[in-house]
Every structure is written in C-alpha cells, then in structure tokens.
Amino acid sequence: MSSEASSSDCETLIAFLRRVPAIAASGGVISSGRSETGRWWVKFTIKLEHPLAWRTVQELGHVLNYISLNERLPTVFMPVSPPPYLNGGAEFLAWVIEAKAQEFTPDLAAELLEGRMPRPVDDLAQWAMDDTD
C-alpha cells in the first residue's frame, strides 16, 4: 500500500462500512489509498468484542473473496497486523479490502456489499439468523 487516495475515491464505500455495526463500534479511522499500479484499498478495524464481529468478517469475506464459483470479484478482504511480538494483542489487528483490477471501483464494491449483506446494514434486527434448523 502506498499513496493516499483522494477522499472522494472511496467515499461511498467508506460511508457504507461506517454503517456496519461491528466496524462502527470500533470507532477507528477508515483509511484509503492507491497502490503504485492505481488499484485502490480501504483499511479499517472491527471491534472483535462486538457480537457481530465474526459475522461481519464472514459477510465481507464471502462477498469480496468468494461470492460464488462463477462470480468472483477482483477484490480481496484480509486481516493485516504488525508483528505480534512487537505490539501483541488483537487491538492492532486491522482489515483491508484491496482491488485487484483498476476498473473495479470502490463504488461498485459498496453497491455489491449493500446488495448482499443484511439490509439495511445498520439495522441490528436484519443481522438475526434463524436458529431453527
């Protein structure tokens, strides 16, 4: 990751991510930028103690990494961390969404996430799962 993207590049995606309960609860900064090849990235934290933290990871991972065998997005969602022996603790864990193709825009990523994650994403009732298997 290198240069900072202009705030308008990822504005829609960042606004969507700020509405995701476990991300919003982290209170952290959401940053964005572009690599030397022009591909964008967004970095943020997830409050791991939030009851929807791991569901958030699953939702983002499903859509961004492996939505289906025939419909793969040119993105990757992954954790990033400094060496644990230097800082230790989960509080230094961050998450990154990276585009793997210049033509795949942050706005398109936001649109796809909004269409496939609980709707509206900031309504906790929409995150409920049916446990009556």
N, C-alpha and C positions, 0 to 999 in steps of 0.2 A: 504494500500500500504506500502511496506517496502523496501527491498533491491533493489539497482540499478541493472538493467540488464546490461550485457556487451553491448557495443555499437553495436556489430555485431548482437546481438539477434534481434533487431528491426530496423536495418539499412535500409532495403528495404522499410518497412512501413513508417519510418520517412522521407526517401527521397521522397516517394510519397506524403505524407502530406505537405511537404515543397513546392510542386508544386501547391497545391490547392490555388487559388488566395486569398481568404479571410484569410487563415491561413498564407500564405507567407506575406501578407500585415501587419499582426500583429507584425512581427519582433521579436516575442518572442522565448523563448527557448522551444524546444520539448524535454521532458524528458521521460525516460522509466525505468521500473523496473520489479521485480517479487515479487509476494506475498510469504508468508511462504509456501504455497502449490505448488509453482512453476509456477503459472499462470502469464502471462505477462500483462503489462499495458503500455499505452502511454498517456502522458498528454501534452496538448498544449493550445494555445489561438487562438481565432478567432477575427479578428478586426470587432467589431459589427457595425462600421460605413461603412464598405465596402458594396457596392451594392449587393454583392453575399453572405453576411454573413448568412442570414437566409436560403437561398437556400442551402448553404454548410451544415448547421445543418440538413435540411431536407434530403439531399442526404446521409449524413453519417448515420443519424437515420434510414432511410429506409433500407439501405444495412445491417448495423450492428445490428439493433434491430428487424427488422420485414420485411425481404425481401419478404416472402410470407407465406401463411398458412402452406404449405408443406415443405418449405425450410428455416428453422430458423437457424441462425448461433449461435454458442456458444460464443457470444460476447454481450457486452452492451456498448452503447455510451451514455454518460450522462454529464450534467454540474456538476461542483463542485465549491464550494465557501467557503471562511471563513465566519464567521457570519457577515452579512451586517451591523449590528450595531457597529462592531469594525472597519471595513475598508470602508464600504459604496462604492457605485459606481460599475458600470459594469466592470471597469478596473481590478477588482480582480477575475472576472469570468473566469474559465478555463474549459476545456473539457477533458474527459477521455474516452479512449477505453480500455475495460478490457476483457480479455479472460476468459471464464467460464469453459474451458476444456484444460488440458495441451497439448493434441495432436493437438489443433488448433493453428497453428504457426502464428507469425506476417507476415511472407512471404505470407502465404495463405490469410490473411486478405488484404494485399496490392494487391494481384492478383485479388481478388474478387472486391475490390473497383475500381481498374483500369478498370476492365471489365464492370462495371455497372454505373460509374459516367461519366460525359462528357469526350469525348476523342478527342484529348489529354487534360488532366485535366487542364493544364496551358494555354490553348488557350481560351481566353475570348469569342470568337465567338461561340465556342461549347456550352457555357452556355446559349445562347439565347433560349428563349422559344417562341413558336408560339402563338401569342395572337389573332389569327383569328378564335376563336371558333364560 
